[in-house]
Amino acid sequence: MPSAHRPAPATIKDVAARAGVSRATASYTFTQPSRVSDELRTRVLAAADELGYVGNDAARRLRMGHSLAFGLLISNTANPVYAEVAAGAEREAAANGRFIIVVNSDDDPQRERAYLNFFESQQVSGIIAAPVGGVPPELLALRDQGTPFVLVGLAEGSHDFPAISGDNEQGGYLAMQHLLDQGRRRPLFVGGPHPHVDARLAGARRALRESAADAPLEVIRTSAQNARIGEEVAERLAERSPSERPDAIFAGNDLLALGLLHGLIGAGATVPDDLSLVGYDDIEFADFAIVPLTTIRHPSAALGAAAVRLLLGLEEESNLEGRFAPEIVVRATSLPTTPSAPRA
């Protein structure tokens, strides 16, 4: 007995013909719905239902309203901290039957906007964002359209969205207090233009205020926080006379600190005999540097997991306060500490 002929599955071309629209319009309905009017989108989706066009994930997502995926927007994959945030988010999402789509803006605001448009087209259920600078208006617009987001980092000014971060101010305090406890009195802070770095600097300044030590803080602000920038700063410091060089450096993150370390050693400095160095984040490479790096441990994976729980409604932002306390990890780039200087 001959087998019954099975009709070929409907294609996007068939859907376009049935709806009386161009193939491009039919495709945009499923991939970039914001480019299609409500009337045309209704026609295309009706045609897809009539033809049984179910082979496209985007079509299924539109019928369901949202996907099972969350979007994770990070500003630079070169920073291992974001890999840890992603790992924590992915583990928590998988435990709850969800998925994570990770995109990297590479510190490019235009690319960031393009990825947010992509998240909209994919109908993600929510977004975890570590943006280039402040919260982009496109992200707020998506929230207003029904796609919630969680900011991983500090939010500037008043805001009505969840923002989670470690206690950066306290981390900065611990770093500077550690340097002062070694008897260092010519401290330097090196860091980029980010709100969380500003908080780390504020913590360092608080430690100096509370100490009776006469130790004015020099600050060098950088355009970015990577190893290459750190090495360039170290080369400039090496050009100073010995009396004008710092005897302690607190870097805004570990990548910057590792670049400083490489540049300082290349210029003939001995770390920690000539100066002590403290980074921030405790990335994996910190422990494997040529001189293992003293740093502030930052709970990056826990932040990613908490962001997913917030999106799922399994956690309240108010319950997270104080959960991500920083701690100092003392390694070979700093000296053993002496008794603390008297507090003012």
Protein Blocks (a to p, Z undefined) as FASTA:
>chain_A
ZZddddddddfklmmmmnopafklmmmmmmmmmlpcfklmmmmmmmmmmnopakbfklmm
mmnopacbdcdddfbfklmklmmmmmmmmmmmmmnopacddddeklpaklmmmmmmmmmm
nopabdcdddfklcdfklmmmmmnopacddedddehjdfbdcddddfklmmmmmmmmmmm
nopabdcddddddfklmmmmmmmmmmmmmpcbdcdddddddfbdcfklmmmmmmmmmmpc
fklpcfbdcdfbfklmmmmmmmmmmnopacfklpccddehjaaklmmgfbdcddddddfk
lmmmmmmmmmnopacfklmgoklcccddddfkbccdddddddZZ
